[in-house]
Amino acid sequence: MNAVKINRLEATLHALHNDAKKDYLRIGKGVVKSIFRPMQPADFEHAYLPISKEQGELLRKLILDHKCKNVVEFGTSFGISTIYLADAVRQTGGKVITTELLESKAKRAMQNLSHAGLENYVDLKIGDAMQTLKGHNAPIDFLFLDGWKDLYLPLFKMLEPQFHAGTLIYADNMDMAGTQYYGHYVLNRKQVYASQPLHGGKALLTSCLT
Ligand SMILES: C[S@@+](CC[C@H](N)C(=O)[O-])C[C@H]1O[C@@H](n2cnc3c(N)ncnc32)[C@H](O)[C@@H]1O
């Protein structure tokens, strides 16, 4: 990538992280909508809910250090995390498969990936990840979990046959309700998975041993 393209990538990330600072307003509106019923993804249609820059840099470094090519992401939103993942696979010669439930968010993500010059490294599937990734039958080197929290475990189990020794799984928001089922599952299978908390317990990095 030449200097102009790198500037384009960094400028896009900078602008998106900056705009995401106003998420507290968008999240507030979403929470109000769900006072009398359970929250649902559409309540946060206008919110990024993104990873931090620090997390993005770590995702990119992990993929580069481990030379991961086949990357799968659950929860694209507007594509901030996808940009970090795509920039990493651009350098390893791989591809990101990412999936987003809401069509409006997926469209914005594709625009953002395009602004960053990374659209050719991403296959974005629109719909419920339990459907869009059903039948995914290719090896997974790196899995990033950041969609609806209750679905971490069922999605992980669905994709588990595609893991191999060295597959990395980075799960965000491990401090949120719903993720504990996933946490119990991997932490109780020490012969198969080795895990370490990251970012003060906000995330969990798991390596598949077999
Ligand atoms: C925390 S946000 C993802 C943030 C993004 N990874 C980033 O860092 O920029 C979670 C996203 O998952 C999406 N989502 C929720 N349930 C989903 C499902 N069943 N399948 C696919 N995406 C889903 C939501 O619409 C939301 O945009």
The ligand as a MOL file (V3000), in Angstrom:
LIG
                    3D

  0  0  0     0  0            999 V3000
M  V30 BEGIN CTAB
M  V30 COUNTS 27 29 0 0 0
M  V30 BEGIN ATOM
M  V30 1 C -21.2180 -4.1930 19.0040 0
M  V30 2 S -21.8190 -3.9750 17.3920 0 CHG=1
M  V30 3 C -20.4370 -4.3910 16.3890 0
M  V30 4 C -19.3860 -3.3260 16.3760 0
M  V30 5 C -18.3100 -3.5580 15.3590 0
M  V30 6 N -17.7260 -4.8780 15.5180 0
M  V30 7 C -17.2140 -2.5110 15.4940 0
M  V30 8 O -16.3530 -2.6740 16.3780 0
M  V30 9 O -17.2390 -1.5370 14.7530 0 CHG=-1
M  V30 10 C -22.8300 -5.4050 17.1830 0
M  V30 11 C -23.4950 -5.4920 15.8260 0
M  V30 12 O -23.9940 -6.8330 15.6850 0
M  V30 13 C -25.1870 -6.7720 14.9480 0
M  V30 14 N -25.9560 -8.0040 15.2080 0
M  V30 15 C -26.7680 -8.2660 16.2600 0
M  V30 16 N -27.3080 -9.4930 16.1560 0
M  V30 17 C -26.8150 -10.0190 15.0140 0
M  V30 18 C -27.0210 -11.2510 14.3380 0
M  V30 19 N -27.8460 -12.1900 14.8400 0
M  V30 20 N -26.3740 -11.4670 13.1930 0
M  V30 21 C -25.5560 -10.5160 12.6660 0
M  V30 22 N -25.3240 -9.3290 13.2570 0
M  V30 23 C -25.9440 -9.0730 14.4030 0
M  V30 24 C -25.8680 -5.5100 15.4480 0
M  V30 25 O -26.8420 -5.0380 14.5330 0
M  V30 26 C -24.6820 -4.5740 15.6400 0
M  V30 27 O -24.4990 -3.7450 14.5160 0
M  V30 END ATOM
M  V30 BEGIN BOND
M  V30 1 1 1 2
M  V30 2 1 2 3
M  V30 3 1 2 10
M  V30 4 1 3 4
M  V30 5 1 4 5
M  V30 6 1 5 6
M  V30 7 1 5 7
M  V30 8 2 7 8
M  V30 9 1 7 9
M  V30 10 1 10 11
M  V30 11 1 11 12
M  V30 12 1 11 26
M  V30 13 1 12 13
M  V30 14 1 13 14
M  V30 15 1 13 24
M  V30 16 1 14 15
M  V30 17 1 14 23
M  V30 18 2 15 16
M  V30 19 1 16 17
M  V30 20 1 17 18
M  V30 21 2 17 23
M  V30 22 1 18 19
M  V30 23 2 18 20
M  V30 24 1 20 21
M  V30 25 2 21 22
M  V30 26 1 22 23
M  V30 27 1 24 25
M  V30 28 1 24 26
M  V30 29 1 26 27
M  V30 END BOND
M  V30 END CTAB
M  END
